[in-house]
Amino acid sequence: MRFSFLLIDDNSSNVKKYLELFENFPNYFCAGILKDSQTAVNQIIKVKPQLVLAQIPSNAAARTLFFKTIAELFQYTEHIPYFVALSSSPNHALEAIQSGFSDYITESLQVHELGKMLFKFEKKNPPQPVASICIKSYSDYQFVALQNVTYLKADNNTTDIQMDNGKTVNAYKTLKHFETTLPFYFLRIHKSYIVNINHVSRIHFSKSKCYLNYNEILPFSLTYRDNIDLIIRKINI
């Protein structure tokens, strides 16, 4: 299984070093690089990374806001990643743990330290894939295997779920609802479409087209360009 991680650090040298270290662990891919916790929260909600590495701010006011923002995240989102704090000092370890961090690294991050941390992360967070969802329509219940879902299309306040066998399942939920509840391998690429990245076979940037299973063609918009880039990073091995 591949794991997604997010970096929070405003130091470009640190970010470059972390990305180089992660090259030693090919089952991990970067889902985003953010400079502060407040913008990172939006990305966490959007792409649902399993792991977040965050540099603790040295400025006291920024650090207080940082811990407050992370702690509040636990109150209003169901998907909580595994947070790892990075700092040159152990002085803020207790505050980090109280804010929801699962690990705290004070040494200069090296490949062996990263490896130990990732081992702990995987041990505490074994894969628990969601196999199916239940679509309810009055007294009718349909159980849809997510691996067979190709894409979802908005239809006013309902959503058409397109299956790989050509069948369409209608759900009385908005596309926004599915954007926030489906697993990380479903990403929105357009105001009207969410795709299962496991069915993406080609992305044509000059035509703004996303190909599914080599035959279905959907448009993508610049608004969701970050998600298109993320699809490429997730699929690229």
Residue pairs with C-beta under 8 A, 6 or more apart in sequence:
1 27
1 127
2 27
2 28
2 29
2 234
3 27
3 28
3 29
3 50
3 51
3 121
3 122
4 28
4 29
4 30
4 31
4 47
4 48
4 49
4 50
4 51
4 184
4 234
5 22
5 28
5 29
5 30
5 31
5 49
5 50
5 51
5 52
5 53
6 30
6 31
6 32
6 33
6 34
6 40
6 43
6 44
6 47
6 49
6 51
6 52
6 53
6 81
7 15
7 18
7 19
7 30
7 32
7 33
7 34
7 52
7 53
7 54
8 34
8 35
8 36
8 37
8 40
8 52
8 53
8 54
8 55
9 15
9 18
9 33
9 35
9 53
9 54
9 55
9 86
10 35
10 36
10 55
11 55
14 55
14 86
15 33
17 109
18 53
18 109
19 30
21 109
21 110
21 111
21 114
22 28
22 30
22 114
24 111
24 114
24 115
25 114
25 115
25 118
26 237
28 51
28 118
29 233
29 234
29 236
30 233
31 43
31 47
31 49
31 230
31 233
31 234
32 40
32 43
32 47
32 49
32 226
32 230
34 40
34 43
36 62
36 66
37 54
37 65
37 66
37 69
37 70
38 65
38 69
40 52
40 54
41 69
41 73
43 49
44 52
44 73
44 77
44 79
44 81
45 77
45 79
45 180
46 227
47 184
47 187
47 227
47 230
48 79
48 81
48 183
48 184
49 81
49 184
50 81
50 82
50 121
50 125
50 184
51 81
51 82
51 84
51 118
51 121
52 81
52 82
52 83
52 84
53 84
53 86
54 66
54 70
54 83
54 84
54 85
54 86
54 101
55 86
55 87
56 63
56 66
56 85
56 86
56 87
56 92
56 96
57 63
57 66
63 92
67 95
67 96
67 98
67 99
68 99
70 83
70 99
70 100
70 101
71 98
71 99
71 100
73 80
73 100
74 80
74 100
80 100
82 102
82 103
82 121
82 124
82 125
83 100
83 101
83 102
83 103
84 101
84 102
84 103
84 104
84 105
84 117
84 121
85 92
85 93
85 96
85 101
85 103
85 104
85 105
86 105
86 109
87 93
87 96
87 104
87 105
87 106
88 106
88 108
89 106
90 104
90 106
93 104
93 106
96 104
97 104
102 121
102 124
103 117
103 120
103 121
105 113
105 117
107 113
129 183
130 146
130 182
130 183
131 145
131 146
131 147
132 143
132 144
132 145
132 146
133 143
133 144
133 146
133 182
134 141
134 142
134 143
134 144
135 141
135 142
135 143
135 144
135 161
135 169
135 170
135 171
136 142
136 172
137 170
137 171
137 172
142 169
144 161
144 163
144 169
146 182
146 183
146 186
146 196
147 196
147 198
148 163
148 164
148 165
149 161
149 162
149 163
149 164
149 186
149 196
150 162
150 163
150 164
150 195
150 196
150 199
150 212
150 213
150 216
151 162
151 193
151 194
151 195
151 196
151 199
151 212
151 216
151 218
152 159
152 160
152 161
152 162
152 175
152 178
152 186
152 193
152 194
152 195
153 159
153 160
153 162
153 175
153 192
153 193
154 174
154 175
154 191
154 192
154 193
155 170
157 172
157 174
158 170
158 171
158 172
158 173
158 174
159 170
159 171
159 173
159 174
159 175
159 177
159 178
160 168
160 169
160 170
160 171
161 168
161 169
161 170
161 171
162 168
162 216
163 169
164 199
164 213
171 178
175 188
175 192
175 194
178 186
178 194
179 186
179 188
179 194
182 194
185 196
185 197
185 198
185 234
186 194
186 195
186 196
186 197
187 194
187 195
187 197
187 224
187 227
187 230
187 231
188 194
188 224
188 227
189 195
189 210
189 218
189 220
189 221
189 224
189 227
189 228
189 231
190 218
190 219
190 220
190 221
190 224
191 221
191 223
193 218
193 219
193 220
195 210
195 212
195 218
195 231
197 231
197 234
197 235
199 212
199 213
200 210
200 211
200 212
200 231
200 235
201 211
201 212
201 213
201 214
202 209
202 210
202 211
202 214
203 209
203 210
203 211
203 220
203 228
203 231
203 232
204 210
204 211
205 228
208 219
208 220
208 221
208 222
209 217
209 218
209 219
209 220
210 217
210 218
210 219
210 220
210 228
211 217
211 218
212 218
220 228
